Amino acid sequence: MLASTRGNGQAFAQVADVVLVDGKIWTGPAQVREGPAPTAVAVGGGRVLAVGSDSDILVLAGARSRRVRLNGRRVVPGFIDSHTHFLSGGFTLAGVQLRDAATPEEFIRRVARQAAAHPGSWVLGGTWDHELWGGELPRRDWIDSATERTPVFVQRLDGHMGLANGRALELAGVQATTPDPPGGTIVRDVSGRPTGILKDAAQGLVERVIPDRSDDERDRALRAATDHALAYGVTAVVDMGSWANLETYRRAKAQGELRLRVYSIVPLSSWRRLADLVRAEGRGDHCLSWGGLKAFVDGSLGSTTAWFYRPYDDAPDTRGLVVTDTTELWRWIVAADSARLHVIVHAIGDRANDWVLDAFRDARSLNGPRDRRFRVEHAQHLTPGAIHRFGAEGVIPSVQPYHAIDDGRWAEKRIGPERVRTTYAFRSLLDAGARLAFGSDWTVAPIDPLQGIYAAVTRRTLDGATPGGWVPEQRIGVEDALVAYTVNNAYANFLEGEIGTIEVGKYADLVVLSEDILTIDPVRIAGVKVDLTMVEGSVAYERR
């Protein structure tokens, strides 16, 4: 259980609850230090009591203090994931698993097996990737005979496209005559019959008929997601979720069952409701906070719905989709900012990123100077001018490095060799002075930060085709990546005074790694394990 009151660092008793010794302590970014690097840390009252040598720290250990001998292992601050779909991830853990289904036959077999195990209940989850079998989109015809009266809606890994079977389309009333909704596409065959593929806003046609989850189901999903995250050293998450998700977190906190930190984001369209909540109750605390709002400009590269200036190379009839009316979106951004709320916007294509940077500029001009910390989620495909603007205008690029080694397998066929030079432009963004925030986009990608660090540092695509790195000039250093997963993420969520570094007085969110990622060959980082995760001074996970 997380404590919900802030302590005074000067008032802590000087007997540690836990001491970790004989290790390598990475307290934060490279700093000028006198003397040797710290090897030990003491924790008490949920906070860091001291950092120093073994002899410095052992004097703080009492008879009841737990002693953890690190044997040279590396300790880092708890990882913060700046972009998750956290409760959805908990539900996905119990749904059909299609992420590694490498053939249509395997896709069909897994869906059929799930439907047979739960006849009549919705088959959900999936996170399929059609690029694994060559790029052909799945169709309802693949699964209709195997699912009969069981409704199925399984999404592509990026969440911007889903496959509905015939029963799900029937329940949703989607027919050949159903028009495409604004910001979405119903994919049809040559006769005009829906194939079952629904892109972006069209997914809502089916999602609206999926039964709501019960509170008990949501609570179970939160427990499952939390267990999963803590095993990878994730001690704080940003959930790009909903009001129902926020209520789930509030319920868990009230019951003493919130075991990691959550910044709960709600839709930008509901900014007035959030403004009322903030006026009435504030913005939460270091355990559970709110005050952030998210909206979408466009879709995704994999679904050919990211918004570009030029058409897709492999789909020349489209430049992507604008999934939210830009006039309305601009008004929401300016209004929410005037209410002093935290505005966060999804933009993937180069045109989408330029649009949102312009909207943020307008909000600053209209509403005056203040500490906003505007965030662009993904900031994936950028013009050179946009890269400069992120640094110059103080907009946070909230990026997901694992996507680079995933999309890098096929991105060039989508947008060609020129545009990929500024795709996932981590090095260029750092050089422009931008403050990179790293996340996973779980369940689109694994929640494991070590996989993200490996991706940012090596840029080796998942198919093994780029041993020197895909667009290798955009690789960054291991410490840069650690900063993005800790220090910068704390800043991106207004928590830099509480977490993100291992400093006296800050909360003791710590991770013990099986190897020293700062000294080993970066290629080995993907195999490093989390041995211990500590949240607010308590061991939340320990690898056996």
N, C-alpha and C positions, 0 to 999 in steps of 0.2 A: 504494500500500500504506500502511495506517495503521501508525504506530509503536505498539508495545505496551508501552512503558515510559514512566513519567512523568519529565519533566525538571525541573530546578530553574530557575525563572525568573531567578534571580540569576546563573546560571552561563553564560547564553547569550553566545556571541561577539557583539561589537557591530558586525559587518558583516552587513548584511541579505542574505538570499537574494533577496527580492522587495521592492520599494517601490512603493506605489501613491500617486500624487500628483495634485494639481489636481482634487480631487473633494469630495464631501460625505460625511463619515463619521458614520453613526449608530452610536454605541457601545453604546447601550442606552436605558433609560427616561430621560425628562427629568431632568436633574441640574443642580445649581447649578455652573456652570463659571466660572472666571476666564478672561477673554480670549475670543477668537473661537472659533467651532466648529471642530473639526479638519477638515483638508482632505486629510490623508495618513496612511498607516499603513505601518510596516515589519514585515516578517516574517522570522524566522530560526529555524532548528532546529525548525520545525513550529509555533512559537508566535508570538504578537504581541510584537515587541520594543519598539515605541513607537507612539504615536498623537499627532499634533500638526499643525503647519503644514508646508507643503512644505519650507521651509528647515530645520526641525527634522529632518525625515525624510531628506532628500537627503544629509545628512552621514553617514548610516549606510550609504549605497550604496557598494559597492566595484566594482572593474573587472568582476567577473563577476555582479553583481547584476542581476536582471531589473527593468527600469523599466516600469511600466504607467501611462501618462498617461490619467487618467479623463475629462478634458475636462468637468468639472462633474457627472459621473454620481454617483449615490448608491451607497454601499457599506453593506451591512447584515451582521449576523452570519449565518452559515449557517442556513437554515431547518431547523427540526426538525418532523417530522410525527409527532404523538403517537398516531396511530391509522391503521395501514395493514394490509392483508392482502398483505404484500410479495411473498412467493414466489407466491402465487395471482395477483398482478398480473403477474408475469413469465410465468406460464403463459397468462394471459388474452391477453397481447400476441400469442401465437401461435395463439389459438383463434378461433372465429367471433365477429365483432364485430356486436353487435345494439343497442348503446347508442343509436344514432340511427336505428334502423329505425322509420320513422314510420307504416307501414301494415302490416296483416297480410300483404299480398302481398310487401312487402319483407322482412319477417321470414322468410317461407317461402323466398323466393329465396335469401337468404344461407345459411340452414341447408342447403338442398339443394345449393348450390354447394360448401360445406365438405364435405358427405358425399360428393359426387362426386369431390372432390380426394383424399379419404382413405378409400376404401371399406373398410368393416369396422372401421376404427378409431373409437374414441369421439369424438363431436363434443361438445366442452365449451366453457365460457366463456360468452359471450353478454352478460350484464348488460343485458337488455331492460327496457323501460319501457312497460307497456301503457297508461299514461295518454297516451302520444303519439298513440294512435289511438282515444282516447275511453274507455278503461277496461275494455274487454272482455278477459278473460283468454285467453291462447292455449290451444290444445288439441292433443292428440296427433294428432287427425284432420287438422290443418293440414299436418303434416309426414310422417305415416306413409307415404304413397304415394311421397314423394320420397326417403325414407331407407331403406326396405326393411329389409335386415338390418344396417344400420349403427346402433348404439346412440347415442342423443342424450340429453344432459342439460344443458340451458342454464338458467342462473339469472337471476332478476330482479336488477336492479342493486343491491338492498339485501342480497342473499344470503339472504333469509328465505323465498324461494319459488323453485321451479324447475319447468321443464317437461321431462318424460321422454316419449320416444316409445314406441311399442308394443314395440319390440325391447328397450329399456332396462327397461321394466316387466316384460317376460317374463324377462329375465335376473335381475331382482331378486325374481321370484316375487310381484309385486303384482297381485292380482286383485280382483274385485268383493267377495269374502268377506274380504279382508285388513282387519283392524281398524285404526283409527287408533292410532298409537303415542302414548304419553304425551308431551304437549307438541308434538304435530304433527297435521296434518290432511291426509287424502287427499281431494282434491276429486273429487266424483262427479257424473255427470249424473243426469237424472230417473229413469233405469233402475237407478242404482246403480253403473254402470260408471265406473272411474277415468278422468278426463279427461286425466290426465298431469300435472296441477298438484299438487305436493307442497309443503306449507307447514311451515316450521321443522323440527321433529324428524323429520317424515315424509320429508324429503330423505335422511336417513340410510339409508332402505330401498334407495335406488339407489346412494348414495355408497359403500356397503360392497362393492358388486360392481364398482366402477370399478377397474381395475388400478392398483397402486401405481406411483408414478413412480420411475424409476431414479435413482441418484445423479447420473449424467451429465445426465439431464433436469433435475434440480433445480439443478445447477450452471449449466446454460445459462439457466434461468429467473432465477436470481439475477443473472447478468451482464446479462440483458436489463432486468430491473427496475432495477438499479443505473444503467445508462446512461440510462434514462428519468428516474429521479429526479434525477440530477445535472444534467440539462439544464434542470430547473426550480429549481435552487438548493437542493435538499433534500440536506443533508449528514448527517442523522441521522434514523432512523426507529424507531418502535415497531411491531413486527410482532406482531399478534394471531394467533399461529400455533400451532405444534405442536412436539412433540419432534423430529419429522423435520426441521422447519425449523431448529430450534436446531442439530442435527447438521450441516446444510448450512452454516450460518454458521461453525460451529467448523472445519469442513473448509476453507472458504475462507480463514479467518484463518490456519490452520496453513500454508496454501500461499501466503500473502502476497497473496491475491486479494480481500480484503474492502476495498472502496474507499469505503465510507461507514460511519457508526456505526450499530449495531443494538442495540436493547434487545429481546430475544427473549422473548415471553410464551408460556406454556404453559397448558393447561387447569387450572382450579382443582381439578377432581376428582383431579388427580395431585399434590396438594400434598406428600404424603409423599415421593414420588420427588424432587421439587425440593428439599425440605428436606435429603435425603441428599446431593444434588449440592452444595448450598451448604456443608454441613458438610465435604465432602471437598475442594472446589476453590474455595470462595469464590463471589463473584458476578460474576466476569469483570473487565473493566476498561473504560476509556473507549471502546475500539473495539467490543467485543462484551460485553454484559452480560446477566445473567439474574437471576432472583429474583422475578419478577412472575408472577401467575396471574390468569386471566380466566375468568369464568362469565357466564351469561345468566339474567336474570330473565324477560324477555319477548321478543317478536318485533319487528315493525316496523309503522310507521303504514301504509306503502304496501301491506303484505300483510294489513292489518286484524288483526294479531296482537300489537300493542303493548297492554299491560295497563292499562286505564283503570277508574276508579270507575264511570263511566256508559257506557252502550252507545254505539257508533258511530252518528252521525247517518245515515249511508248504509248501515249494516249493523246495524239495531237488535237483531238476534238474538245479537250478540256484544259482549263487552267486551274481547276480545283473549285471548291465551294466556299461561299461565305455563309456560315451556318447561323449567324445572328444578324438581323437587319442592322447595318452599320449606323444608321441614324439613331436608332433606339439604343444601340450599344454605346455610342458616344455620349448620349444623354445620361445613361446609367453611370458611366465612368465619372463624368463631371459631377453629377449629383452625389454619388457615394463619396467621392473625394471631398466635396464641400461639407459632408457630414463627418469628415475626419476618419473615415473607415479605410481599411487596407485593401487596395484594389489589385487584383491578380488576374491576368488575362492570358489565355492559351493562344499562341500564334506559332505556326510551323512554317508555312511558306514565306518566301521573301517579301511578297506584297503584304501579307498579313502582318508581318513584323514591322514593316514600315508604317502601316496604318496604325497599329497600336502605339508605337512610339510617338506618332503625331498626336494621337488622342491624349496621351499622357502629357505631352508638351502643352496642349490646350488647357488641360485641367490645372497645371501649374500656373499658367498665365492668368486664368480666370479666378482661381481660388487663393492665390498668393503663396508665399514661401512657407514651408514647414517640413518636418521629417516624415516623408511619405513611405519610402521604401517600395515604390512601385515594382511589381514583378511581372516578367513575361515568362510564362511556362513553356518550356521547350526551346524557344529562341533557336530554332533548328537550322533553317536555311536563311542566310543573311546576305544582304548586299554589303560591300565594303563600308559604305556610309553608315549603315545600321550598326556595324561593329564599333565604329568610333562613337556613335551616339550613346551606346550602353554605358561606356566609361564616362563620357563627358557629361551626360545628363543624370548619372547616378541611378539608372534603372538596373534592377537585379536580373541577370539572365539565370533563370532556374532551369537547369539542364539535367539530362539523364544520360550519363556517359555510356551505359550499356547499350543504349539504342544505336550508338555509332558502330559498334562491332556487329550488331545485328543487321541494321539497315545497310551497312556497308557492303554486304554481300550482293545487293541488287539495286542500290540507290542510283548508280550511274546510268542504268538503263532507263530509269524514270526521268532523270533531269540532265543527263549528259556530263561530260568531263569538266566543263567550265563551272557550272553551278555547284558541283560537289567540292570545289576548292574552299568554299566558305560555308560548308556544312559541318555542324558540330564543331564550330571554330573556337575550341577552348583556348588554345595558345594565343590566337589573335585577340580574343576577348580579354584575356589577362593582360596582354601587352597594351591594350587600349585603356587599362585601368578599371575594368569592370570587376565587380565582386561576384565571382561565380558561386552559385549555390547548387549543390549536387543532390540528386534524388534518384529514385528507381522507376517511378510510375507503376509500381507494383499494383496489379498483377500483369501489366504489360511486359514487365521485365522482372527478374529476380530481385527480391528486396535486399539481398546480400551486398553491403557496401564494398566488401573486398573485391567482388566481381566488378563493381563500378570503378574502383580505383585501378584495377588491372586494365579495364577498357580505356580509361583516360590516359594511362601511362604508356600502354603498348599499341592501342588501336589495331590489334590483330583481330580480323573478322572471324566469326564463329566457324566459318567453313575452312579455316586454315590457309586460305589463299593469299593472305597478305602478312607473311612473317615479319616484314619490316614495318608494318603498320599501314593502315588505310589512310590516305592523306596524312603521311607521317609528320609533316610540318606542324600539325595541330596537336601533337602529343604534348603532355605537360609532365612535370616532375611529381614524384610520390608525395612530397610534402605539400605541393600545390593542391593535390587531390585530397589529402588529409584535411587541409584548411577548408576546402570546399564542403567537406562532409561534417565539419565540426564548427569551427569559428564562424565561417560565413553563413552557415545555416542558422546558427543562433541569432546572428544579426538579422537575417532575412525574416525572422519570426519575432523580433523585438525581445529576445531573451539573452542577449550577449552579456548582461550583468549577472546572469544566474548559471549558465551552462556554456559549453563549447570549448573550454580550456580547463586544464587541471591547475587551479590556482587556489590559494588559501581563501576560504570564505565562500567559494562557489559550491554548488551541489556536487556531491561525489557520484557523478555518472561516469563510470570507468569501464574499459574493455581490456582484457588481457588476451593478446594474440599468441598463437602457437609459435610464430616465427617473427623476426624483426623485418617488417616490410620496408624499412628505410635502408636496409643494407643488403638484402638478398637480391638476386637477379629478378627484375620486375616481372619476367615471364612466370615466375613461381608464385606470384601474389595470388593468383586465382585458386591455388591449392591451400592457402593459409586458412586456419580454422580459428574460431573464437573459442577460447578456453573458459572464459568467465566474463559475465556481464553483471555490472553493479549499477543499480539505480538508487540514487539518493542514499548511498552508503550500505544498501542491502543487496546481497547476492540474489539476482533475479534469474540467472541461468548459470549452470556450471557443466561443462562437457565432461563426461565420464569416459 
